[in-house]
Each structure stands twice: as C-alpha cells, then as structure tokens.
Amino acid sequence: MNTPAHSSSGRRVAAAAMVAAASLLLAACGSTTTGATSSPASSQPPTPVPSSFAPVTVTLITHDSFAVTKSLLTDFTARTGITVKVVSEGDAGEVVNKAALTAGNPEGDVLFGVDNTLLSRALEAGVFDPYVSPAAADVPAALKAATQDAVTPVDYGDVCINLDDAWFRAHHLAEPTTLADLTKPEYKDLLVVENAATSSPGLAFLLATVARYGTDGYLGYWTSLRANGVKVVNGWTEAYEDTFSAGGKGNRPIVVSYATSPPADIVYAPDPKPTKPSTSVMTDGCFRQVEYAGVLRGTSHPLEARAVVDWLLSPAVQKDVPLSMFVDPAVPGTPLPKVFTDFAAVPADPLSLDPAVIDKNRSAWVQAWDQVTLR
C-alpha cells in the first residue's frame, strides 16, 4: 500500500499515489509467481529475540512512502546495536515484484509495505521466513486474517470518497452518502477517480466496487458511473490537486482519496492553519488496506530482522505512524494525534476482499474495468 501521507512541499499522498503508476500496471497485468511457496510456519515456538546484538546493519526494503522519525531509528540502534538501513524501491507493487524475483536470496533482511492487495503474491513466491511479532497479539484479528502467520500487520488505512463541503454548501446540494448515490443525476459530472491500472487509490476504489456489487455487478456500476460523467485521471495528484475543487484548481467536488486526507490537509496547510478541514469523507464504500512487515527468507540476520519487525510494532513507532505516514497504527490503544481524532474518518464497516481472490482476479477485473470505463 502506498500510504496517504503528505509532504511539507506538497502532499505525500501525491507521491504515494503517483509512484504507483509503473508497478501497479505490472501488478494489474497478471498474477504469475515464481512457483515457490512460503515455508509453513513451524509448530515450535520461535527462537526468542534477544534485546541486544553485536553491531550489525539490517536492511529494510520498503516503498517510497515509508517514513519514521529519525530519532526513533537512532534510539533503536543505541538500544540494540542494530543499524537499520532503509532502502526504498518504488511503490508497493514494485517492491513485491522485486522481492518475488529474489526470494531466498534477498537484497535485504526485512520487507515493509506489502499490503493486502499484493500479499498473496508474496506468500506464493516464498518471499518470507514466517514470523509474527509477539507484539501483534493484541492486533485485531481482521488485520491478521490473511497473513498465514508469515507477516505482521503494522498499519492500515482506508481509501474513501472525499467531498468538498464548501462547494456543496455554495450549490445548495446535499452531499452523497453512498456509492449508489454517485450514479444519480444530481451528481452528474462531479466525480473524479484515479485509473485503476496506474494508481493505488484507483485500484482500491475498483476493489471496493467489486466487494460491494460482486463480480456480476461491478461493471454495471461502472457503466452507470460513466453515463453519469465520471472523470478518470492517471493518479492522485491529478485527481486531488488538479481536478478536485477543494484542491484549488479543479471543478469536481467528489474525489477518491483517503480517510485521513482531511487531517493531512490541516497539518500541511500554510500558516495560519485552518481550525477544521474544508473537506469530509463519505464513509460508505471505503476499502481497507492493511500494510505488513516480514522477515525476508534467506536473510543472513534472521534474529536481528525479527527485532526490526518487533520494533515496528513498538509503542514509539506505532505512535509515530499517523503523522509520519498518515495511516492508522495496527496496535489498538495507540495514542492518536488530536488532528486525527478530530478529523480522520473512521468507517464503521470498510470493504475488503481476500488477498488470494484479489491476486487471482486483479488482471481480469482491471482489464474489464478499462473496457467499460475508458474505451
């Protein structure tokens, strides 16, 4: 998952969504794997992870949107002797593709950033040496359901419809509240979405429609959206910053973005910062993305790699996750910043699909979507 984070020079959501273009296209073109399978989880308890080690460098392979406060890395090294070398390799799809090609002979020791839309591919390719951090004991079962005890959930986020509240007030129009509403005549020519073949949130929104309407109904829904004037653009930046009316340049007040976009807009707004966002989230039809970390099979530092996975679930890192990557921490009870508790949407019943089902059908779904929506 490319996380909905925003940068001080713009919005890191933009980077998160746009870097997906190349490798999500690869991900959409098939579900072939190396043919290997992940090693079965041992029935024996895992070797206890020591609290300190001889000085060693552990390479953390991740996507371009990974971020953590530098002092947390420094403190981890001081406490454990482990220096974490962060290597970014593109978006999540590209990271998984590279890891699959090097399964058993990895370029690093830990992989962070595989999400539930890509996890099945990584597991089938034998990317991971199965390990679930003891710190995940309290993580909700729903976040762990697809892991096959091979990886550890670290964070999650929801792709949702975002609305320009000021636009709707000015036009005296009630805001849509359901996916079905988006096909109604009063919302004609108001929605902009990202391309499902080239954008992480675009793919997630497509999956949301599959989850809601089923394989027999999602294309009918997209046919209705097209008839109602949906605009499809390449990625998040073009959608949110250029076409969405609240982004300042566009004329469409409905956009596919993230449940955390409203607080991110406040955090990265120029001073004086607004006291509340000008946008809101339609919580019906959100698609949940879960992000995992795992020990790479073939690592020369298996215990140290496990320690890094444990660290990602530590209270300090989990507390850092919201404002570093604008996603929610996996460990319940982690304190959230006030801007999150005040303005981040919390969908009551986010949509999801089994990762194996996604992996098997992704190519066909995207190709069929392309024919209905863009041709």
ZIWOMO-V301146 format. One record per backbone hydrogen bond with DSSP energy under -0.5 kcal/mol. NH is the residue of the N-H (numbers start at 0). CO is the residue of the C=O. If there is no record, write none. Layout:
nh->NH co->CO
nh->NH co->CO
This chain:
nh->2 co->0
nh->4 co->2
nh->5 co->11
nh->9 co->6
nh->11 co->9
nh->13 co->10
nh->14 co->10
nh->15 co->11
nh->16 co->12
nh->17 co->13
nh->18 co->14
nh->19 co->16
nh->20 co->17
nh->22 co->18
nh->23 co->19
nh->24 co->20
nh->25 co->21
nh->26 co->22
nh->27 co->23
nh->28 co->24
nh->28 co->25
nh->29 co->26
nh->37 co->122
nh->38 co->127
nh->49 co->47
nh->52 co->79
nh->55 co->80
nh->57 co->55
nh->57 co->82
nh->59 co->57
nh->59 co->84
nh->60 co->58
nh->60 co->109
nh->61 co->86
nh->63 co->89
nh->65 co->62
nh->71 co->68
nh->72 co->68
nh->73 co->69
nh->74 co->70
nh->75 co->71
nh->76 co->72
nh->77 co->73
nh->78 co->74
nh->79 co->75
nh->80 co->76
nh->81 co->75
nh->82 co->55
nh->82 co->80
nh->83 co->81
nh->84 co->57
nh->84 co->82
nh->85 co->83
nh->86 co->59
nh->86 co->84
nh->87 co->85
nh->88 co->61
nh->90 co->18
nh->94 co->90
nh->95 co->91
nh->96 co->92
nh->97 co->93
nh->98 co->94
nh->99 co->95
nh->100 co->96
nh->101 co->97
nh->102 co->99
nh->103 co->296
nh->104 co->101
nh->105 co->296
nh->108 co->58
nh->109 co->58
nh->110 co->293
nh->111 co->60
nh->112 co->291
nh->113 co->291
nh->115 co->289
nh->117 co->114
nh->118 co->114
nh->121 co->117
nh->122 co->118
nh->123 co->119
nh->124 co->120
nh->125 co->122
nh->126 co->121
nh->128 co->294
nh->129 co->127
nh->130 co->149
nh->135 co->132
nh->136 co->133
nh->137 co->134
nh->138 co->135
nh->139 co->329
nh->142 co->139
nh->143 co->139
nh->143 co->140
nh->144 co->140
nh->146 co->143
nh->149 co->146
nh->151 co->292
nh->153 co->290
nh->154 co->290
nh->155 co->327
nh->156 co->288
nh->158 co->286
nh->159 co->157
nh->159 co->256
nh->160 co->281
nh->161 co->254
nh->162 co->279
nh->163 co->252
nh->164 co->162
nh->164 co->277
nh->165 co->277
nh->167 co->163
nh->168 co->164
nh->169 co->165
nh->170 co->166
nh->171 co->168
nh->172 co->167
nh->181 co->177
nh->181 co->178
nh->182 co->179
nh->183 co->180
nh->186 co->183
nh->187 co->184
nh->188 co->227
nh->189 co->186
nh->191 co->253
nh->192 co->230
nh->194 co->232
nh->197 co->194
nh->198 co->194
nh->199 co->16
nh->202 co->198
nh->203 co->199
nh->204 co->200
nh->205 co->201
nh->206 co->202
nh->207 co->203
nh->208 co->204
nh->209 co->205
nh->210 co->206
nh->211 co->207
nh->212 co->208
nh->213 co->209
nh->216 co->213
nh->217 co->213
nh->220 co->216
nh->221 co->217
nh->222 co->218
nh->223 co->219
nh->224 co->220
nh->225 co->221
nh->226 co->222
nh->227 co->223
nh->228 co->225
nh->229 co->224
nh->230 co->190
nh->232 co->192
nh->238 co->234
nh->239 co->235
nh->240 co->235
nh->240 co->236
nh->241 co->236
nh->242 co->237
nh->242 co->238
nh->243 co->238
nh->244 co->251
nh->246 co->243
nh->247 co->244
nh->248 co->243
nh->249 co->243
nh->250 co->242
nh->251 co->242
nh->252 co->250
nh->253 co->189
nh->254 co->161
nh->255 co->191
nh->256 co->159
nh->256 co->254
nh->258 co->157
nh->260 co->257
nh->263 co->259
nh->264 co->260
nh->265 co->261
nh->266 co->262
nh->267 co->263
nh->268 co->265
nh->279 co->162
nh->281 co->160
nh->282 co->280
nh->285 co->282
nh->286 co->158
nh->287 co->285
nh->287 co->350
nh->288 co->156
nh->290 co->154
nh->291 co->113
nh->292 co->151
nh->293 co->110
nh->294 co->128
nh->295 co->108
nh->296 co->126
nh->298 co->295
nh->304 co->300
nh->305 co->301
nh->306 co->302
nh->307 co->303
nh->308 co->304
nh->309 co->305
nh->310 co->306
nh->311 co->307
nh->312 co->308
nh->312 co->309
nh->313 co->310
nh->317 co->313
nh->318 co->314
nh->319 co->315
nh->320 co->316
nh->321 co->317
nh->323 co->319
nh->324 co->320
nh->325 co->320
nh->325 co->321
nh->326 co->320
nh->327 co->155
nh->329 co->153
nh->331 co->329
nh->333 co->330
nh->339 co->336
nh->340 co->336
nh->341 co->337
nh->342 co->338
nh->343 co->339
nh->344 co->258
nh->350 co->285
nh->356 co->353
nh->357 co->353
nh->358 co->354
nh->359 co->355
nh->360 co->356
nh->361 co->357
nh->364 co->360
nh->365 co->361
nh->366 co->362
nh->367 co->363
nh->368 co->364
nh->369 co->365
nh->370 co->366
nh->371 co->367
nh->372 co->368
nh->373 co->369
nh->374 co->369
